Amino acid sequence: MKRNGGIFTFLTIMFSSLASAGPVEGLERLADGANEMIMIIVQFLSDVVFNLESFDELFFAKILLFLLIFFVTYTVLRRNDTFGKDKKIAIIITSAISILAIRYLPTEFVEAILLQYSAFAVGITTLLPLMIFFFFLHQSGIGHRGRQMGWIIYGAALIAIVGMRYTDLGSASYIYYAAIIGIIISILGDKMIHEQFRESERKEGKKQRNLRLYMRLDKEYRELSENIEKSGITGTDKKRAEKTLRHMEERLKTLHKNIN
């Protein structure tokens, strides 16, 4: 009761001061207070938890690495019930591991880790437009000359953009040189590359035909098995039916392999 009364008194005083100051000034005070609280929390995390001397890009990097370590560790602990099934214990242990891992991780290692993610981002963002255009050309059915012309136009546009922004790109221009080399390879080896697409389409078409045949043959196999049991045939007729079933089983096995 005393705790609730104290909280109520604090809230009453705070909102009374805001109301007495007027709506605009009260909102400004509230915003300033929230901003100061956020800065205190950020400063605490930066100095104590993440061991950073200044608020820079490494702060965000360490936060993201902390989250990665936290969720991976928590998932492993929960799935294996290493410390029992209590979620609170798992969260406490996961938090301790994550904080210790990030708190004493040298800055040089953080920068090395960021280099890998930077390379990943550059590779994805550079290759993605090329891959989209690549699949568009080979799946559009415009023919060999049309695909080559498409690559020539794309390459010319890329060269023109790199030429206009060369001074701004700096060392990043090598990425675009690699893309231009890939375009040249696509132009020269267009027929061979497209043949691989056609081969893949033929394999997929054959797989679909085998699937339909497998489903139809499996239905006939089940129906024949039921009819043999229900009809009660014996002697030579039953042997012939069973032989037919064995042939159908072998055919089904072969089709199943081709489908997978």
C-alpha positions as CSV (number, residue, x, y, z in Angstrom):
1,M,0.0,0.0,0.0
2,K,2.8,2.4,0.9
3,R,4.6,1.7,-2.4
4,N,1.4,2.3,-4.4
5,G,0.8,5.5,-2.4
6,G,4.3,6.7,-3.2
7,I,3.9,6.1,-6.9
8,F,0.6,7.8,-6.9
9,T,2.0,10.9,-5.1
10,F,5.0,11.0,-7.6
11,L,2.7,10.8,-10.6
12,T,0.4,13.5,-9.1
13,I,3.2,15.9,-8.5
14,M,4.7,15.3,-12.0
15,F,1.4,15.8,-13.9
16,S,0.5,18.7,-11.7
17,S,3.7,20.5,-12.6
18,L,3.2,19.8,-16.2
19,A,-0.4,21.0,-16.1
20,S,0.6,24.2,-14.2
21,A,3.3,24.9,-16.8
22,G,0.7,24.9,-19.7
23,P,0.2,22.2,-22.4
24,V,3.0,23.3,-24.7
25,E,5.6,23.9,-22.0
26,G,4.5,20.7,-20.2
27,L,5.1,18.7,-23.4
28,E,8.5,20.3,-23.9
29,R,9.5,19.4,-20.3
30,L,8.2,15.8,-20.8
31,A,10.1,15.5,-24.1
32,D,13.3,16.9,-22.5
33,G,13.0,14.5,-19.5
34,A,12.5,11.5,-21.8
35,N,15.4,12.6,-24.0
36,E,17.7,12.9,-20.9
37,M,16.6,9.5,-19.6
38,I,17.3,7.9,-23.0
39,M,20.8,9.5,-23.1
40,I,21.5,8.2,-19.6
41,I,20.5,4.7,-20.6
42,V,22.6,4.8,-23.8
43,Q,25.6,6.2,-21.9
44,F,25.3,3.5,-19.3
45,L,25.2,0.8,-22.0
46,S,28.1,2.4,-23.9
47,D,30.4,2.8,-20.9
48,V,29.5,-0.2,-18.6
49,V,28.0,-3.0,-20.7
50,F,29.8,-2.5,-24.1
51,N,33.0,-0.9,-22.9
52,L,33.1,1.9,-25.4
53,E,34.8,5.2,-24.8
54,S,32.6,7.2,-27.2
55,F,29.2,6.9,-28.7
56,D,30.0,5.9,-32.3
57,E,29.1,3.3,-34.9
58,L,30.7,0.5,-32.8
59,F,27.9,1.0,-30.3
60,F,25.2,-0.1,-32.8
61,A,27.5,-2.9,-34.0
62,K,27.9,-4.2,-30.5
63,I,24.2,-4.0,-29.8
64,L,23.4,-6.0,-32.9
65,L,26.1,-8.6,-32.1
66,F,24.7,-8.7,-28.5
67,L,21.3,-9.5,-29.9
68,L,22.6,-12.2,-32.2
69,I,24.6,-13.9,-29.4
70,F,21.6,-13.6,-27.1
71,F,19.0,-15.2,-29.4
72,V,21.3,-17.9,-30.6
73,T,22.4,-18.8,-27.0
74,Y,18.8,-18.7,-25.7
75,T,17.5,-20.9,-28.5
76,V,20.2,-23.5,-27.8
77,L,19.6,-23.5,-24.1
78,R,15.8,-23.7,-24.5
79,R,15.9,-26.5,-27.1
80,N,18.3,-28.7,-25.1
81,D,17.0,-27.9,-21.6
82,T,20.6,-27.6,-20.4
83,F,19.7,-25.8,-17.2
84,G,16.1,-27.1,-16.8
85,K,12.9,-25.8,-18.3
86,D,12.7,-22.5,-16.3
87,K,12.7,-19.6,-18.8
88,K,13.9,-17.1,-16.2
89,I,17.1,-19.2,-15.6
90,A,17.7,-19.5,-19.3
91,I,17.3,-15.7,-19.8
92,I,19.6,-14.9,-16.9
93,I,22.3,-17.3,-18.1
94,T,21.9,-16.1,-21.7
95,S,22.2,-12.5,-20.7
96,A,25.3,-13.2,-18.6
97,I,27.0,-15.0,-21.6
98,S,26.0,-12.3,-24.1
99,I,27.2,-9.4,-21.9
100,L,30.5,-11.0,-21.1
101,A,31.0,-11.9,-24.7
102,I,30.4,-8.3,-25.9
103,R,31.9,-6.5,-22.8
104,Y,35.4,-8.1,-23.3
105,L,35.3,-8.3,-27.1
106,P,38.2,-6.2,-28.4
107,T,37.5,-3.4,-30.8
108,E,39.7,-4.9,-33.5
109,F,37.6,-8.0,-33.5
110,V,34.4,-6.0,-33.9
111,E,35.9,-4.2,-36.9
112,A,37.0,-7.5,-38.4
113,I,33.5,-8.9,-38.0
114,L,32.0,-5.8,-39.6
115,L,34.3,-6.3,-42.6
116,Q,32.6,-9.6,-43.4
117,Y,29.1,-8.1,-43.1
118,S,30.2,-5.2,-45.3
119,A,31.5,-7.7,-47.9
120,F,28.2,-9.6,-47.7
121,A,26.2,-6.4,-48.2
122,V,28.3,-5.3,-51.1
123,G,28.0,-8.7,-52.8
124,I,24.2,-8.9,-52.3
125,T,23.5,-5.4,-53.5
126,T,25.8,-5.7,-56.5
127,L,24.7,-9.2,-57.6
128,L,21.0,-8.8,-57.0
129,P,20.3,-6.4,-60.0
130,L,22.5,-8.5,-62.2
131,M,20.8,-11.7,-61.2
132,I,17.3,-10.2,-61.8
133,F,18.3,-9.0,-65.2
134,F,20.0,-12.3,-65.9
135,F,16.9,-14.4,-65.2
136,F,14.7,-11.9,-67.0
137,L,16.7,-12.2,-70.2
138,H,17.0,-16.0,-70.2
139,Q,13.3,-16.6,-69.2
140,S,11.8,-14.0,-71.6
141,G,12.3,-16.0,-74.8
142,I,13.7,-13.1,-76.8
143,G,16.5,-15.2,-78.5
144,H,20.2,-15.2,-78.6
145,R,20.7,-11.8,-80.3
146,G,18.1,-10.2,-78.1
147,R,19.8,-11.4,-75.0
148,Q,23.2,-10.1,-76.2
149,M,21.6,-6.7,-77.1
150,G,20.1,-6.6,-73.6
151,W,23.4,-7.2,-72.0
152,I,25.1,-4.6,-74.2
153,I,22.6,-1.9,-73.2
154,Y,22.9,-2.8,-69.6
155,G,26.7,-2.8,-69.7
156,A,26.7,0.5,-71.6
157,A,24.4,2.1,-69.0
158,L,26.6,0.8,-66.1
159,I,29.8,2.1,-67.7
160,A,28.2,5.5,-68.3
161,I,27.1,5.7,-64.6
162,V,30.5,4.6,-63.4
163,G,32.2,7.2,-65.6
164,M,30.0,10.0,-64.4
165,R,30.4,9.0,-60.7
166,Y,34.0,7.7,-60.8
167,T,35.4,10.4,-58.5
168,D,32.7,9.7,-55.9
169,L,33.0,5.9,-56.0
170,G,36.7,5.8,-55.1
171,S,37.9,2.3,-54.2
172,A,34.3,1.0,-54.6
173,S,34.7,1.3,-58.4
174,Y,36.4,-2.2,-58.4
175,I,33.0,-3.8,-57.6
176,Y,31.5,-2.3,-60.7
177,Y,34.5,-3.4,-62.8
178,A,33.7,-7.0,-61.6
179,A,30.1,-6.5,-62.7
180,I,31.2,-5.3,-66.1
181,I,33.4,-8.4,-66.5
182,G,30.4,-10.6,-65.6
183,I,28.4,-8.8,-68.3
184,I,31.1,-9.5,-70.9
185,I,31.2,-13.2,-69.9
186,S,27.4,-13.3,-70.2
187,I,27.6,-11.8,-73.7
188,L,30.3,-14.1,-75.0
189,G,28.9,-17.3,-73.4
190,D,25.2,-16.6,-73.9
191,K,24.4,-19.8,-75.9
192,M,26.2,-22.1,-73.5
193,I,24.5,-20.4,-70.5
194,H,21.1,-20.5,-72.1
195,E,21.5,-24.2,-72.9
196,Q,21.9,-24.8,-69.2
197,F,18.6,-23.1,-68.6
198,R,16.9,-25.2,-71.3
199,E,18.4,-28.4,-69.8
200,S,17.1,-27.4,-66.4
201,E,13.6,-26.8,-67.9
202,R,13.7,-30.2,-69.6
203,K,14.7,-31.9,-66.4
204,E,11.9,-30.2,-64.5
205,G,9.4,-31.1,-67.3
206,K,10.5,-34.7,-67.2
207,K,10.2,-34.7,-63.4
208,Q,6.6,-33.4,-63.7
209,R,5.7,-36.1,-66.2
210,N,7.2,-38.8,-64.0
211,L,5.2,-37.5,-61.1
212,R,1.9,-37.7,-63.0
213,L,2.7,-41.2,-64.2
214,Y,3.7,-42.2,-60.7
215,M,0.4,-41.0,-59.2
216,R,-1.6,-42.8,-62.0
217,L,0.4,-46.0,-61.7
218,D,0.2,-46.0,-57.9
219,K,-3.6,-45.7,-58.1
220,E,-3.8,-48.6,-60.5
221,Y,-1.5,-50.7,-58.3
222,R,-3.7,-50.1,-55.2
223,E,-6.9,-50.9,-57.2
224,L,-5.4,-54.1,-58.5
225,S,-4.2,-55.2,-55.1
226,E,-7.7,-54.7,-53.7
227,N,-9.3,-56.5,-56.6
228,I,-7.0,-59.5,-56.1
229,E,-8.0,-59.8,-52.4
230,K,-11.7,-59.3,-53.1
231,S,-12.0,-61.6,-56.1
232,G,-10.5,-64.6,-54.4
233,I,-8.8,-65.8,-57.5
234,T,-6.4,-68.7,-57.2
235,G,-4.0,-70.8,-59.3
236,T,-2.5,-69.4,-62.5
237,D,-4.7,-66.3,-62.6
238,K,-3.5,-65.2,-59.1
239,K,0.2,-65.8,-60.1
240,R,-0.2,-63.7,-63.2
241,A,-1.9,-60.9,-61.2
242,E,0.9,-61.0,-58.6
243,K,3.6,-60.9,-61.3
244,T,1.9,-57.8,-62.7
245,L,2.0,-56.3,-59.3
246,R,5.7,-57.0,-58.9
247,H,6.4,-55.3,-62.3
248,M,4.3,-52.3,-61.2
249,E,6.2,-52.1,-57.9
250,E,9.6,-52.0,-59.8
251,R,8.2,-49.3,-62.1
252,L,7.0,-47.3,-59.1
253,K,10.4,-47.5,-57.4
254,T,12.1,-46.3,-60.6
255,L,9.7,-43.4,-61.0
256,H,10.1,-42.4,-57.4
257,K,13.9,-42.2,-57.8
258,N,13.5,-40.1,-60.9
259,I,11.1,-37.7,-59.2
260,N,13.5,-37.2,-56.2
